[in-house]
Amino acid sequence: MKYSDTRAVVETGFLTALIMVFTFIGLTVPAMGIFASILMPAVLVVLGARHGIRWSILATITSGLVMSVVITPFMAFMQVLTSGIPGLVLAYGYERRWSTARLLTLPAFTMMAMIAVQLGIAQYIMHVDLGQMWQQFQQETMQSMEVAYREQGLLEEQIQPMVANMASLFKQMAYVAIAALFMSSVIISYAICKVANVIVSRTGGKGVTLPPMEQWQVPQWAVYIFALGILLTYWGEQYQSELINVIAYNLYALGTYMLVLQGVGCLWSIFKSYGLSTGFRLVLIFLTLIMNFATLWIGMLDLIFNLRRRLAKKSADEE
């Protein structure tokens, strides 16, 4: 066996142990679940970046077999689906040096597919009625709200509009579930890449290049998605079509997320050009985010008129 192979075997064993530790922490400490879902794929990415995708696959299989003995085979299988498969996709992207767009979106689609598989297993194999669980959650939340409002001394005619608004909010949440899941998966992919880059750089490797915040750019068709979502929302209400409503709300939500991201990148670029400190920039962007749709419109105007170039402070050479 060559020296490089020996080192790969040792690192694979060590990192596989880390994967199992992160998994056990995520399963036993609920608040740490999100960190485990980031750290486990990051370890696979680091292993793939240093020695190739086949070592990441080996670590995933080994950790799954060991976890099936320590916990249960079913829980181990679900954990591999949740974190292992997306981690392998990211590791392959690292090895192939994918572009940033592919590196974030393809693992996100993989996460969504794995979640769909898990929901299918729960629904048809474990016979868990997910629809009934969602309805029960809505009913319990609405009842708790009504009790809380009555205890505060509100009148019945004041309570009913609030309850109706909450019911409408639950309906919209169900509509935008796909877009919200996609964007959260993209954010998780970005966090995994950042963690993997830090580890790889500290171990003498070379991570993938992620654009800094001032260079965040979304495609210009985000404006068209947002506009189409608004238009289809109107049609869905006119024709009372659930299918149109689902498509409309998801397009609207996806367009909103993308334009807000563009707006954050635009503001960060402009503030940085004026030499503002990082903390002050964060405060200003936070204040903009809590203002209704302000960041969204800034992102839209930046895509159309290139605000970051027009409003940025000109350097001496440009003047």
Secondary structure, DSSP 8 states (H G I E B T S, - for coil): --HHHHHHHHHHHHHHHHHHHHHHHHHH-GGGHHHHHHHHHHHHHHHHHHH-HHHHHHHHHHHHHHHHHHS-HHHHHHHIIIIIHHHHHHHHHHHHT--HHHHHHHHHHHHHHHHHHHHHIIIIIS---HHHHHHHHHHHHHHHHHHHHHHTT--HHHHHHHHHHHHHHHHHHHHTHHHHHHHHHHHHHHHHHHHHHHHHHHTT--------GGG----THHHHHHHHHHHHHHHHHHHT-HHHHHHHHHHHHHHHHHHHHHHHHHHHHHHHHTT--HHHHHHHHHHHHHSTTHHHHHHHHHHHH-HHHHHS---TTT-
